[in-house]
Each structure stands twice: as structure tokens, then as C-alpha cells.
Amino acid sequence: LYRVRGHLIAHLDPLGDHARYHPELDPANFGLTLWDLDREFVTGGLGGMQRGTLREILNILRETYCQRMGVEYRHIQDPGEKQWILERIEPAEARAPMHPETRKTTLRRLVEAEDFERYLHTKFIGHKRFGLEGAETTIPVLAKVLAEAANAGVAEAVIGMAHRGRLNVLANIVGKALPKILSEFEENTDPLATQGSGDVKYHLGSSGTFRSNEGNEILVSVAPNPSHLEWVNPVVEGIVRAKQARRGDREREKVIPVLIHGDAAFAGQGVVWETINLSQLHGYRTGGTIHIIINNQIGFTTTPEGARSSHYASDVARAIQAPIFHVNGDDPDTAIRAAILSFAYRQRFKKDVVIDIFCYRRHGHNEGDEPSYTQPLLYRRIAERPSVVTLYAQKLVREGVLAQADVDGIHEAMQRRLDAAYEDSRSGTHHFEPDIPLAVSEEELKEFQPEGGTSVGIRLLREVARGLTLLPEGFRLHPKLIPLFARRRKLLEGETEIDWAYAEALAFGTLVYEGTPVRLSGQDSARGTFSQRHLVLRDLVTNQEYVPLQHIHPDQAQFEVFDSSLSEAGVLGFEFGYSVADPLTLVIWEAQFGDFANSAQVIIDNFIVSSEAKWRQPCDLVLLLPHGFEGQGPEHSSARLERFLSLCAADNIRVCNPTTAAQYFHLLRRQVRDAKRIPLVVMTPKSTLRDPGTASKPLEIADGAFEVVLDDPRARDKDAVRRILMCSGKVYYDLFAEQERRKNAEIAIVRLEQLYPFPEWHVTNVVGSYPRAREIMWVQEEPQNQGAWNAVRQRIADSLPFGRALRYLGRPENPSTATGSLRAHRKEQAALVAAAFE
């Protein structure tokens, strides 16, 4: 009972009473007599078989589980893990006083944390900073985790964290220069070193070196994040995974993730669970994350009773059998023990672990807030409560660890540092801190010189095709896939049509052949949602897995494809982080249907399209979003093209809607052969995956390039054309079929393959090549308030020769993306196409 439920009566709340009663744990309710309590028993678990009276055993259990640390670990199913924890918390030496030098270091870090916050509170009255007052123990806990990591040979830690305490962590853990932090309060920064549009100071990241008392160093980075603070969690995991991959850290011991949360956010934000669920999945594991919850015991103004249905804020972590160490934030010694245990557990078992620091907020949600409006009694207790620094210093002086003069000296030294930094901050401008270090070295970056061109030559194309179609001896391919591989082998013999999926595989194959790693993930991406891809093959009898793209060439780069969990937000955040950290890998996330990207809108809005402007954090992530109106209803038609186009500015992303296999091939290769790092959003086909019209000839793929605008290849007599139909994506094939049926030489169809950055010169050039075409129509299958129309209408109009106007042709405005009736869809589509030729 004590091992399972002892945490329920532990003294965790610094503001609460010491004794919490739980009848299950009251010996008086065990039906025991005094004689029973003094009988001798043999018990296991306390470092081996031990003899003792029941009274002695109960005292050990109460001391272990019911004081200022409550341990939840009996929910773990692995007996070895449970025994490992038990043997480290129940023996008497586990509760022995910490080494005096460790305690002095803890006090120094507490003083640095407290004095930093008080200084800011005095100098910058009313400024939001989300200070750490009431939770200063977080700093020595984080420092101890990093010190243990540095001493164990860990090379790097990546931290994602809440607003609260960020500036403190940057100053006292990462080592960001104090004058730079103070300059951000004065907004006294170098205008030539701005981070684009920039961000508020408690969203910014930084990197530096942390040194343990033993002199060992570890590189530490704090990732920038938006106000949707928990959404940085999967981003950090992706960054760590990329760094581990580049280091060849297969044991996942050299780079570790640390996530710092608020209690309300940890319990309330769904992306927390999505990230935790990734922790043991093959394509996403990082060897365990150390989670630190700054347990304010309140949200903004919301009490725990209104914020969660679970007993603890940390309960979601029980689902993955993570051990949870609840600690009283006013007992730094116990919190340090939890930090040591947590790091050791993570390294030993490569699993997540949680440190739940019960504390409080001295100033409310932020420094401009008045918390007593909603919690008057709580904040009366907080006002009467001495700080953890005061309590801990008094304890150390009382126990003779150091003298009061020593305590005063630590405060005075910190005050001098802060005063000097303040004067420095007012003397001039200060640059922003560097970005998170990349997973690749400077030497690797220098060696990679993007060529710009995407052609590969027919010889390389055929060599890759050979690797894609060559199976191990005796491999029993599924009978339905035999014709597919037979068609693909025809590329080795001569001319053949290359469909969309084959062009994609050839793009991946040529890249890994040339030394560029490729990583693709998404729901059902290996086979392909539409059974088109088949990148992973399984022997029909043995179920043995074979990935042809991993066998193109003996010296090829790595190719990875993962069927993700049923998550959009968590997985897309992970892939964004991976792409940020590794600019030399083609990283791709695919939505099962384009509409599903809706579930990851925070990652798209606050990271992918704006991270470079806000944080100088570029990436070249690729999003594949199946898009097209085919009568599949509102949720399987649109990838919300209009939303991506509304986010375009200052060349922040590329948005493309390619219509041929060759275009797709060159588009993927351009993403890593172009020196500019920006994300790519691709509207990909569904039904037209197998349309013969999308297929391309080998030479178009081998020797071509991506064309941002495709002219009508059948318009041989351009003087005869009177009307130009401009469109993008799948609707082209509906228009093409009608054009073939009518044989109308007065109408030409022009495709915009890239919608942003808008190809103004190319549009002007193509339209200008039709001297007598006065009717210019934009044709789309999406409703008028959706699709590309609102984004391109003015840009196209500005690109047209004088005297030519642009008209819209498509569905009328609609709050829903599409009809739910296949019959209605076909009727609408037929009318739309017919109108284009009337």
C-alpha cells in the first residue's frame, strides 16, 4: 500500500499542512495489535532480504514514500524497472544528507534564481517576464540534470519550456549574457541584427555551454516557442532525433531532450499526449525525455478542480508507464535527489520520466496580474510565506553547512553581477543570441554546395530504377504488386511512361544515391493512402520487410519511411524540428488527406510559416497534402489551399500544385538543390495518381526542370486563341478532357504550377504569347471564397498585358468545402467545365 499509494499523504505542497490523512495508510486501520507491530519479519526489496519488526518496516516506508517526495512507479509493468527504482529510494542511504558541496551549489543556484527575478522586478516594474518566484527550485533541479548528463558524457541537451522561468533559465543555465537580456527589456537591440519581425523576450531561445562542478561541459539549447507553449514539445523531440541521427547516436545517449511544463498546460494540452505517445515509437523515439513540471497548482486563474479530471497534473504520463517523482518545491535537497534519479533512469531504460515540482506563483500569471481577485486566501498564504532561498539558507546555517556571512556573500556577488550587466545594457546595443546549433557540422555545410539544377541524366535514372525493382532472391512479392514492378522495370529497357508514385520513388532514389538523406512520415505513408507508393514490401509468407530505397547503392545516404501514429499536430511538429536541425536531409510529412492538416494548424501558423521571421529559424520541410474535388465530401476534398496562400509573405514558403510526374520529381529535387531554405507545401493528387495524363516520359524526368507555369502544349496556332483558361491542379485534367472532346482551337489552358512565390514574369510572358486572347478566366473547382482565387486574382491582373481583364469561373462561395453527394458533385463539376468552354 505504501509503495502504491504513499504519495497520497506525502507533504508535497509548500503552502499546505504537513499531514494528509488517507485511511488505507493508517496502521490503526490494519487491525494490528502492538504485539503485531513488534514482531520480526523478513522483507524483500530494501536492497535485498532484510529482517526487521513491522514497526521498523512501516517507519522506513513512511520515510520513503510519505515525506517531501511522493513516488509513483508501481504502475510500471516491467519488474526490473520497478526493482531498480525501489533499490534506489528505500535504503537508508537514499535519505542520507546530501554532500555539503552539493548543498552549497544548490543554495548558490537558488540565490542566482531569486536575485535575478527580484532585480528585474525592481528595475522593470510592470514588464511581463513570467518570473520564477515561488518555483526557484526549478533552476537547481535543471542544473543537476545537466550536471549529471555532462558527467556521464552527454554532449548536448535541447530544452523546450514554458514562459515561466525562461529568462531565468537563459541567464543561469544556458549562460545568455545578462546585458543582452536586460537590453531586451529596454528594447535596446541592434536593428541590423533583428530576427525578422521578432518575438517577445519570453518566447526566444538561445544556446550556450553548461559546466558541471567537475568541469565537464554540455551544449545546452532552449528552443524558441510561441504562446501555444506546449506545442514546442514535438519540435524539440524532432530536433533531438535529427542530432542523434547525424551523430550516429544509436543508443540515444549523447543528445537528450528536456521539457519544462506548467501544470495546467501539461494536463490540458492534447499535444502533450501526442508527444508522449511518440516516445517509444520506432520512427520517433529519442531515448527518453526528462519532463519537469513547474506545478503552480493553478492555471491563469483556474484551480486544479476546474482544469483537469485527474488527481495529478502528471497523470497522463502514467499511460506510458513513466515514473513520476512528486517533490515539495521548498525542499531543494529532495528535489535534487529526484533530478539524480530521473537522469539515471532515463539513461538506463531510455524512457520518459517526470519530476513534478509542487510550488506556487508569487506574482500570479504574470507581473501585471492581480491574483487575489480570484484566489484571495491562497495569495494571503503566499504573501506570508518566506522564499525557498530564505528557508534553505536558514536550514544550512542551522546545520552548520555554511555561515550567514557566506550566504550574504553569495547575494552580494550576484548583486554586483546584475548591477554591472545593467550598466552594460544601457551603454549600447546588443545582438540577439545564436539559433539552436544545427545537427550538421560547419564542414558538412561547406561540403554541400547546392547546384540548383535538378536533372540527373538517363543513366542515373536507370541505375536507380534497377535498385527500386531488384528484390532479394526468394522474396515472395504480393501477386497484385507483380504487374506494378514489371511496369517499373520497363524503364531499364527503354521508353516507358513514369507515373506519379514511380517519379516520387525515383526522386528519392536519386537523392540518396547522391548523398542526400530522405525522411518521409505520415499516416500510412509507406504503402500510400491510395495504395500507390509501396515503399516497404513484405514477403507474402514470412512477413519479412524489404525497403528497395535502402538498397540503391552501397554508399548511399539513409532513406527512412515511417507510418506515423494517428496524429497530425505531434508528428508535424516533430518533422518540423527534424528539418530545422538538419538542413541536409529532405524531410517530408504527408497528410492522409490534405484536410487533416487542419489538426496541426498551430504548428503550421506559429512554426512552419513564421519561424524564420520570428526566431531566425529556417527550415525546408515538405508538406504533401492530397487535394482535389472528387465527390468524397467536405472533409476529403480540400487541403485548404487558401489558408496556406493567406500565410504567404516575404517569400516565406513555396506553395505548389504540380500536375505531372516530371514536375513532381523536379519539385522534390529542387527542394534540396536550391540554396534557399524555405518550406514547401505541395497539393498532391488522389484520383489522378493513376490518370495517364499525369505520367511523364523518362527524358522529361532525367533532363528536365520544374516549370512554375505550364503553357498549353496543343496551342500550335497562338494567333487563333481567343480565350485563356488559367488554372492550377486537378481541374486541369477535367478541362483537358473537355478540350479534347470539343477540339476548340480558340481556347488554351495555362497551368500555374507554383502559386507562391507568384511567377509574375512567367504569367506575363505566357499570356503575352497569345496576342489575340482577350478573355482571361481563372478556373477552379473550389468555392470562390476558397482555393487560390483570392490570393492570385490581383497578382494575375497585374501581370496581364494592357487591356485584358480577368474573370472568375468556379463554384460560388460556400462555408463548406464541398458537397457530400457524389451525384451533386458530378453535376456541379460538369457545369463548371462546360461553362469554361461556352
N, C-alpha and C positions, 0 to 999 in steps of 0.2 A: 504493500500500500504506500509506504513512504517513497519508494523508488518511482512509483507510478504517479502518485498524487501529492507528494510532499510539497511541490512547488505552490500548491494552492494556499498554503499557510505560511509561505516564506515572506520575509519582511522586504518587499520589493519597492514599495512606494516611499520616496523620501518625505512625502508630506503626510503619510498615513500612520496609523497606530502600528506598534510593533507586533501585536498579537492578532492573528486572524484565526478564527475558530472553524474547524471542519470536523464534524462528529466522527467521520470514518477514521480520523487520525488521532483520536483521543484514547489513550490507553485505558481510561476508565470505562470505555465502552467496549473493550475487548473481552470483557468477562474474566479478567485476570485477577488473581489474588497477589498479595505482597510476596507470598512464597513463590508464585509463578515468576515474578519479576526477578527473583534472586537465584532461580535455577540456572545451571550452566548448560549452554547449548553449543553445538558446533555449527558454524555457518560458513558458507562459501561466498566468494566474491570480493572480500576485503583483502585483496592481494593474496588470495589463496584460502585454504581452510583455516578458520580461526575459532578458538574457544573463547567463550565469554558468557556472562549472565545476560538474560533477556534485558535487564535494565541497562547494561552497558551497550548492548546492541542497539536498543532504541535511542540511547543518547547519541551514538555515532550517526544513526540515520537522521535524527533531528538536526544534528550539527551539519550534516552533509546537504540535506535537502530542504531544510526549513528555516535557514537563516537569511542571508542577504543575496543568495543566489538560488534560484529555482531552476532545476534542470529537467527538461523534457527530452527523454530519449528512449523510453520503453516502447514507444510506438514503432521503433525501427525493427524490421523483421530479421535482419541479419544478426545472428547470435554473436558473431565475432565483433561487430561494431559495438553492440551493447556492452559486451565484456570489456572492450578497450576503454570505453568511457567510464564504466564502473571502476575499473582499476586505477583510474586517474583522479577520481573525485572522492572515493570513500576512505582510502588510507589516511591516517592521521597526518602524514607529512603533506598531504594535499591542502591542509588547512594551517600549516605552519606559517609563521610570519614571513612576509616577503623579505628578500635581501635588502639591507639598508640602502645600498646604492640604487637599487631598483625603485625604492620608495622615494628617494631624493629626486631621481629623474622624473617620477610621476608628479611630484609636487612642482618641480620646475615647469613641466609642461602645463600643468593646471594654472599656474601663475601667468604664464605666457598667454594662455587662452583667455583668462579672465581680464587681465590688464589690457589686452588688445581690444576687447569688446568695450570696456569702460572708457578707454581713450577715445574710440570712435563715437561713443555715446556723448562724450563731453565736447568733442571738437565739432561734430557734425550733427547737431541737435535736429531731430525731426527727419533725418535721412533714413530711408529704408535700407536696411542691411541684413535683416533676418539673422540677428545675432544669436550667439550660442549660450547666453546667460541662462543658467539653470541646467545646462547639459554640457558643461565644460569637460566632464569626464570622457566625452567622445574623443577629445584630442589625445590624451594618453593611451586610450584603447587603440585608436587607429595607429598611433606611433608604435605601440607594442607589436601589433600585427606586422607592420612594415619592418620593424627591427628583427623580429623572428624570421621574416622572409629573407631579409638581407643576409642574416647569419646562416641561413640554410642554402644560400647560393642562388636564390631567385633573382633574376636580372631586372624584372620590370613588373610594376603593378599599375593597372588602369582603374581609376576611381570614377564612378558615377554617383552623383549625390543630389540631395535636396538643396533648396535655397538655404535652409537654416544651417549656419556654421560654415558656409562655403568660403567666405572671406578668411575665416579663421584657419581653415584647412589650407588654403592657398598660402597664407602667411607663415603658419607654424609647422606645416607638414611638407608642403611642396617647396617652400622656400622662395615664393614670389617676393620680390623686393618690396619692402614696406613703403618706400616713397612712391612706387608705381600704384599700389593700392590706394594710398591717400590721394594721389593725383586724380584717380577716377572719381573720388568724391568732389574734388574741385573742378572736375571736367577739364583738367589742365593736361590734355594729351596732345601728342604731335599730330597735326592734321595730315601730314604726309604718311602717317603710319596707321591710319584708321582701318577698321575691319569692315569695309563697305559701309552699309547703313549702321553697323554696330549693334550692340545689345547692352542691356543694363548690367551693372557690375556683378550682380549676384547670379548671373547666368553664364559668366565667362569661365573658360578653362585655362589651364596652364600646365607647364611641366617643369620638373626640376629633379634634383637628386637628394634622396634622404639617406642620412648616415646613422648607423646604429652606434651605441656606446662602444662597441667592439671595433669600430672603424670600418665596418662593411657597408657598402653602398648599394642602393637600388634606385633605378629610374622610376619616378612617380609622375603620373599624368592625371589631371582631372578633366574629364570630357565636358565641353560646354553643353548646355541643355536649355530648352525653353521652359516656360512656366508649367507646361504639362510635364512636370519633373520626372515622374516615374517612367516616362517614355524613353529616357536615356538608357534604361536598363538593357534592352536588347542591343542597343547601339554599342555599348561597352563590351558586351559579350562577343559581338562580331569583330570589334577591333582586336580583342584579345585572341580570338581564333585565328585571325589573319597573322598576327605577330607570332603565334605559336607555329603556324604553318611555315612561315618564312624562316624561322629559326630551326626547323626540323625538330621541334619540341614535342615528340610523340607521347612522352609521359605527362605532358602538360604541367611541368613543374617549374619552368623558367619564367613564365608570364602568368600572372594571376589577376582575376577581376575582384574588385571590392565595390560593393554597392551600399550606399548610405541612404536610408529611407526615413520618412516621417511615419508615425504610427497610423494616422488616418489614411494616408496615401497607400501604405503597404496593404492595408485591409480593403481599401475601396477601389483601387485602380485595377481593371482587368488585365492590363498589360503586365502587371506584376506576375500574375499566374501564367500568362503566355510565356514569359521569360523563364520562370522557374520550370515550366514543363519542358523547355528546350534542354535543360541542364544535363540530361542523360541520353539524349537522342544522338545517334551516330554522327549526323551531319552538323551538329551544333554544340556538342559538349566542349567545355573549356577546362575540365578538370576540377570543377567545383568553385563556387563563388562564396566569398565571405560577406554575408549581409550584416549590416549594423543598423538597427532600428533606433533612431532617436525618439524614444517613446514619450512624447509630450503629454500623453494621457488626455488629449483633446485635439480636435481639428482646429479650424479657424475659430469658430465659436461653438462647434458641435461636440457634445460629450460622447464618450465611447458608446453609451447606450443608444445614441441616435446615429452612430457611424458604422456599426458593424453588428452582425448577429453572432459572431464567435466570442469566446471568452477572452482570448488574447488577440492583439493585432497581428501576431505572428502565426496564427493557426493555419493559414494557407500553406505554410512551409511543411506542415506535417504530412501533406499529401505526397511529398516526395521523400518522406522519412528523413528529413533533415533534423539533426539535433538542435535544440533551442536552449540557449543559456540566457535566462532572465536574470538581470542583475540590478541592484539598487545603485542608481547613479551617484548617490552620496557616499558610496563605499568604493573608492578607487582601487584598493587592493584586490577586492573580489572581482571587479571588472577587468583588471589586468590578468587575473587567473583565467577568466573566460576568454580573453584575447589569445593567450598562450595555447589553451586547449583548442580553440577554434582553428587556429592556423595548423596545429599539429594534426587535427582530424582531417582538414582539407587535403593536406599533403599525403596523409596515409591512405585515405579512402577515395580521394578525387570526387568528392560530393559537396553539395552546398551545406552551409552551416550558418546559424543565425545567432547574433548577440543582440539581445533586446534590452536596451538601457532605459530603465524607468527613471524619468527625470521630470522636469517641468519647464515652462517658459516664463521667465521673469517679466518680460515686457509684452506679452501677448503675441499675436500672429506676426506683427511687425512693430517697429518702433513708433509708428504713428497711430497705433490701435489703442483703444481703451478697453482692456479685457474685463474690467469689473462691471461693465454694463450687463454682461451676460453671466459671469461667474464671480459674484461679489465675495462669497465665502472662500472660494478657492484662492482668490488673489489676496485676501486678507492673510491667509496662511503663508502664501508665498512671500509677502512683504515682511513677515515676521521671521522668515527662515534665513539663517546665515548661509552664505555661499558655501559650496563644496570646498573651495580653496581655504576658507576660514576654518571649517570643521576639520579638514585633513591636516592643515598646518598645526592646529592645536593638538591633534592626536599625536603627530610626530614629535612635537616639542615635549608633550607629556610623557611619551615613551622614550625620550632621550635620543631619538634618531638624529636630531639636529637642534640647534638653539634658536631662540626667537630672532637673534641677530642674523642668523643665516637666512631665515625667512625674509626678513626685512631687506637683506642684501639682494635676494632674487628679485623682489619687487622693484628695488631701486635700479637694478641693471636693466630691467625691462622698460622702466620709465625713461631711462636715458636713450635707449634704442628708439623708442617711439618719438621722443622729442626731436632727436636728430633726423629721423625719417620725415617728420612733419616739416621741418625747416627745408630739407632737401626737396620735398614735394612742391614747395612754393617757389623754388628758385628757378624752375624751368620746366620744360615739357618732358614727358616720359613715354616711351614706346610701349605698345602692347606686348604681352608675353608671347612666346612662340606657340605654334599649334602643337597638338599631340604628335610626338615623333612617329614617323611612318614605320611600317613593318620592314621596308626595304632600306638598304644602306645607301649612302651617297654614291658609292662606287657602282651599285646596281643601277641607280638612276642615270648616272653618266653613261653607262654602257648602253642603256636603252635609248636609241635615237629614233623617234617615230619618223617613218618615211613618208607618210601622207598618202601614198598610193595603196590601193587595195587589191590590185591584180596579182595573180600567183603563177600564171602560166599553166598550160595544159599538162605538162609533165608532172608538176607537183600535185595538180588536181587528181590525176590518175593514180599517183602513188598513195595519196590519202584515201581515194576510193578503194584501192586494194586492201588497205588496213581496215576500212569500215566493213568490208564484205567477207573478209577472211575469218573463218571460225575455227576454233580448236578441233583437232582430229577427234572424231567420235561425238562431237557436240550435236545433240538432237534438237534441232530448231522446231518451233511450233509450226505445224503444217500450213497454217494460214499466213505465216511470215515468209515462207519459201518463195512465193512469187515476188514479194517485195524485194528480197535480196537478189533475186535473179534479174529484176529490172535494174537494180543499182549496179550490178556487175557489168551491165552493158556499156557503162562509161569507160571500162577498160578496153573495150573492143572498138569503140568509135563513137559516132554521133548518137546521142540519145537525149530525150527530154529530162530535165532535172526538176523534180517537184520541190515544193516549199520545204518539207522536212529534210529532204536529202541535201538541199542547198544549205540549210542550217547546220547539218552534221558536217558538211564539207568546210563550212566556215570555222567551226570548232576544231576540226581536224587540222586544217592548215595553220591555225593559230598555235595549237600545241606543238605541231611539227616545228614551227619557227621559234618556239621557246616561250610562248605566252600562256600561262595557266588559265584555265577556264573553270568557273564555278557556276552551276545552274541549280536553283532550288525553287520549289513551289509545290502546290498540291497536285500530286500525280504527274509531275513533270517528266519523270524518267520514261514512262510509256507515252505520255502525252494525253491530255484530257480527251482529245478526239482520236485517240489510237493512231496517231500519225508519226510519233517520234521513235519509239523503241530503241532508246539509247542503252538500256540494260536488258540483256537477254537472259533467259533461264532455260536450262536443259529440261526438256519435257519429262524426263524420267528421274533425274537426280536433283532437280531444282538448283543445280549449280549456277552461279551468277557469272556472266561474262559481259564486259563493257568494251566493245570494239575501240572506242575512242581512247582507251588507255593502252592500246597496242598499235599505234600508228607508226612509231619509230622508237628504237631503243633509247635514244637520248631526248625524247620529247619532254615537254612540260606536263605538269599534272592536269588531269581532267577529272572533275567531280560533278556528279549529279545526285541530288537528294530529293526524295519525296518528303515534303515538309509535314509538320503537324497541321491540323486544321486551324491554322492561324494566319491572319494577314498582317496584323499590326506587329506582333512579336517577330515574325520571320522577316518581314520587310525591314524592320529596324535593325535586325541582325545583319542582313545583307548590306544595308547602308553602311553600318560600322565597318564591315569587312572591306568594302570598297574604299572607304575613307583611308583606312590604314594601309591598303595595298594597291597602289596605282598601277602596278604592272600585271594585275590579274583582271581578266574580263569577268565581272561579277554580274549575274543576271537573276532577277526574281520574276517569276511568272505567276500571274493570277489564273485561277482555274477558269473563271470568266472575268472579263475586264471590270464588270460591275463590282466584283469583290474587293477591288482596291478601295472602295468606299470605307471599308472597315479599317483601313490604315491611313485615313486622311491626315491624322496628326503627324505621322511620320513623313508624309508627302509634303504637307504645308510647312511644318516647322523645322524639318531637317533637309529633305532632299532638294527642294527648290530654293531654299534660303540660307543654307548653312555657310556657303561661301561669302555671301553678303554680310551675314551677322558675325561669323566667327573665323573667317579666312579658312574654312574647312572644305576644300573642294572634293568632289567625288565624281566617278564616271559610271555609276550604277546604271544598269539597263533594266527597264520595266517592260515586260511583254504582257500586253493586255488584249485578249481576244475581243474583237469588236465587230459588229455588223448586225443589220436588221434582217432576221430570217424567220420571224414568226415565233420565236421562242419565249415571248413575253417580256414584261418590263425589266426583270432582273437578269436576263441573259442576252440582252441586246447591246447595251451601250457601256463602254468603258469610261463614260463621262468625259469625252474629248474636250468639251467646253470648259470643264474645270481646270484641266491642265493648261489649256491655252490662256485662261484667265490669270494663271500664275506666272506667265512668261513675262520677263522684263530683263533688260540689260544682258541678253544672251545667256541667261542662267540655265536653261535646259534646251534640249532638242526634242521636238515633237514631230514624229514621222508616221506616215500611213502608207507604207510601200505596197505595191500591187503585183510585183513579180518576184520569183525566187531569186533571180540575179540581184535585184535591188536589195532584197533582204540580206543576201550573202555579203554584199559590199557594205551595207549599212553596219552590220555587226563588226566587220573588219575595220571599218573606218573608226569605230569607237575606241579602238586601242592603237590605231596607226596615226590618229590625229593627235597633235601635241596638246591641244586644249582639253582640259579635264572638266567636262560637264555631263550631267546625267542625260540619258536617252530614254524617251518614252515612245514605245512602238505600239501602234494599233495593229494587232496581228489578226489573220483571218480565222474563220471557223469552217463554214461550209465550203468556202473557196479554197481551202487547203488542197482539195483534190480536183479543183477546176483545171482542166488542161490549159486554160488561158494564163494561169499564173506560172506555169512551168517555163523554164528558160533553157537555151542551148548551152552546151559546155563552154563555148568560146565567150559567150556573154558573161559567164561567171569567171572564167580563167583570166580574161584580158580586159574586162570592163571596169566600170567605176559607178559609184552611186550618183544618180541624177536627181537633183532636187525637184525638177519639173520634167514630165514626160510629154512630149508633143504627140499628136496623133500620127502613128506610122502609116496610116492609109490615106492621109490627105496629100495626095500627089500633086493635085492642082490647087494650090492655095488661093489662087485668084477666084476660084469658084465658090469658096466658103463664105457664107453669109452669117452664120451663127456659130459661136464657140460655146461649147458646154464645158465649164470648168468644174472639176470635182476632185474628190480625194477618197481613196479606199475602195471598199467592196462595191459601191454603187456603180463604179466604172464598168463592171462586168455586166450589170443589167443594161446600162446604156449601150455598151458594145454589142450585146446580143440584138438589141433593137435596131441599132445602126446596120448590122449585118443583114437584118431582115428587110429593112427599108431601102438600103443602098442609096442613101441620100448624100450626094457629094457636096451639098451646101452646108453640111453640119460637120464640125470637127470636135473631137473630145480631147481635152487637155487635162492631165492629172497633176495635182500638187502632191508630190511625194513627201516633201518636207513642209510642214505648216509653220514651224518656228525653229530657228530664226527664219523670218519670212524671206523667200527668194525673190526680192523685188526686181532685180535686174533680169533674172531669167523669165519672170512673168512678162515683163515689158518686151523682151526680145521675142518670146514665142507669140504673143498676141500681135506684135508688130509685123510678124511674118505673114499675117493674113490681112492684106491691105483693104479688102472689101467687106470684112466681117464687122458689122455694126451692132449686132446683137450679142452681148456677152452675158451668159447666165451662170450663176453659181447653183449647182445641183447637189443636193444632199438628201439622204434618207432620214436623217434625224429631224425632230421637230425644229421649227425655226428658232426657238429660244435655246436650242442645244446645238451640238455639233460644232463645226468650225465657223459657221456663218458670221456670228457677231465679232469673232476675232479677226477674220480675214477681209470682211467687206470693205473697210476703209483702205486697207493695205492694197487690195486688188484695184480698187477705184483709183488710188494714187498712182498705180503702175500702168494704167491703161493709156494708150495714145489719146491725144486731144479729140474730143467729140464722141467718145464711146462711153456708154453708161453700163452699169452692172445691175442685173435683176436677180432676185431670189426665186428658186424653184425647189419646193420640197414640202414636207408636211407642215401644217400650221402649228403654232405654239401649243404646247401641252405640258401640264405639270408632271405627267408620267413620261417615261422614255419611249414606251411602245405599247401597242395593243396586246392584249392577252390572247387574242383569237388568231389562229393561223389563217383562217379564211379572210378575216378583215385585213390582215397584214398583206396578203397577196393582192387583194383588191386595191389597197392603198398604193402598193408598190407599182402595180401595173398602171394605175392612173398617173403616178408621178413620172414614170418613164415615158408614157405616151405624151404627156404634156411637154416634155423636153423636145419632142420632135414635131409638135404641131405648129 
